[in-house]
Amino acid sequence: MNRVALSLLICCSALILPCSIHVQGAPASYGTDILAYAGRYFGDLSSPEYSSYDRKMSMHVAKRIKEKYHVDLDYTSYSTFDLLEIEALLKCKRSDESVESLLTRFQS
């Protein structure tokens, strides 16, 4: 019985420790503005709180793209989802592809 309890304790510790490390590292990678919205639910897309969250998230993603890929994007011209998709495309971009060719599908 003691061996089972000890094994269970070790396994649970191995699963919980990485999760706590990840949570402790989150504030450094995300702005405190964005973390203020953690756990919130928005009932309507037209609510002022959602608009504020969406704007801050767009600013954060655009800043991350600029720092990582040296591409300066206007966060007001793209939705947050578009910016996240652009970031994924830049990550997977071939060396012979131009950035402009990736951005053409997002321009209206």
C-alpha positions as CSV (number, residue, x, y, z in Angstrom):
1,M,0.0,0.0,0.0
2,N,2.8,2.4,0.8
3,R,4.5,1.7,-2.5
4,V,1.3,2.6,-4.4
5,A,0.9,5.8,-2.4
6,L,4.5,6.8,-3.0
7,S,4.3,6.0,-6.7
8,L,1.1,8.1,-7.0
9,L,2.7,11.0,-5.1
10,I,5.7,10.9,-7.5
11,C,3.6,10.8,-10.6
12,C,1.3,13.6,-9.4
13,S,4.3,15.8,-8.5
14,A,5.8,15.2,-12.0
15,L,2.6,16.4,-13.6
16,I,1.9,19.4,-11.3
17,L,5.5,20.8,-11.2
18,P,5.7,21.7,-15.0
19,C,2.3,23.3,-14.8
20,S,3.3,25.6,-12.0
21,I,6.5,26.5,-13.8
22,H,4.5,27.4,-16.9
23,V,2.1,29.6,-14.9
24,Q,5.0,31.4,-13.2
25,G,6.6,32.1,-16.5
26,A,3.4,33.5,-18.1
27,P,3.6,37.1,-16.8
28,A,7.0,37.6,-18.4
29,S,5.8,36.5,-21.8
30,Y,2.4,38.2,-21.7
31,G,1.7,41.8,-20.7
32,T,0.0,42.4,-17.4
33,D,-2.8,44.1,-19.4
34,I,-3.7,40.9,-21.0
35,L,-3.5,38.8,-17.9
36,A,-6.0,41.1,-16.3
37,Y,-8.6,39.4,-18.6
38,A,-7.6,35.8,-17.6
39,G,-10.7,33.7,-16.7
40,R,-13.2,36.3,-17.9
41,Y,-16.1,35.5,-20.2
42,F,-17.6,38.0,-22.6
43,G,-21.3,37.6,-23.3
44,D,-21.4,39.8,-26.3
45,L,-18.8,40.8,-28.9
46,S,-20.0,44.4,-28.8
47,S,-19.4,44.7,-25.0
48,P,-16.8,47.4,-24.1
49,E,-14.8,44.9,-22.1
50,Y,-14.4,42.6,-25.1
51,S,-13.4,45.5,-27.3
52,S,-10.8,46.5,-24.9
53,Y,-9.4,43.0,-24.6
54,D,-9.4,42.5,-28.3
55,R,-7.5,45.8,-28.9
56,K,-4.9,44.9,-26.2
57,M,-4.5,41.4,-27.6
58,S,-4.0,42.7,-31.1
59,M,-1.4,45.2,-29.9
60,H,0.4,42.3,-28.1
61,V,0.4,40.0,-31.1
62,A,1.6,42.8,-33.4
63,K,4.4,43.7,-31.0
64,R,5.4,40.0,-30.8
65,I,5.5,39.8,-34.7
66,K,7.6,42.9,-34.9
67,E,10.1,41.6,-32.3
68,K,10.3,38.1,-33.6
69,Y,10.0,38.6,-37.4
70,H,10.9,42.3,-37.9
71,V,7.6,42.9,-39.6
72,D,5.8,46.1,-38.5
73,L,2.0,45.6,-38.8
74,D,-0.7,48.1,-37.8
75,Y,-2.8,46.3,-35.2
76,T,-5.9,48.4,-36.1
77,S,-5.8,47.1,-39.7
78,Y,-6.0,43.4,-38.8
79,S,-8.2,41.4,-36.4
80,T,-6.5,39.5,-33.6
81,F,-7.3,36.2,-35.4
82,D,-5.7,37.5,-38.6
83,L,-2.6,38.6,-36.7
84,L,-2.3,35.1,-35.1
85,E,-2.6,33.5,-38.5
86,I,0.0,35.9,-40.0
87,E,2.3,35.0,-37.1
88,A,1.8,31.3,-37.9
89,L,2.5,31.9,-41.6
90,L,5.6,33.9,-40.9
91,K,6.8,31.0,-38.7
92,C,6.3,28.5,-41.5
93,K,7.4,30.8,-44.3
94,R,9.9,29.5,-46.9
95,S,13.0,31.5,-47.4
96,D,12.0,32.3,-51.0
97,E,8.6,33.6,-50.0
98,S,8.1,37.3,-49.5
99,V,6.3,38.8,-46.6
100,E,4.1,40.8,-48.9
101,S,2.8,37.6,-50.6
102,L,1.7,36.3,-47.2
103,L,-0.1,39.6,-46.3
104,T,-2.1,39.9,-49.6
105,R,-4.8,37.6,-48.5
106,F,-5.5,39.7,-45.4
107,Q,-5.9,43.0,-47.2
108,S,-9.4,44.0,-48.2
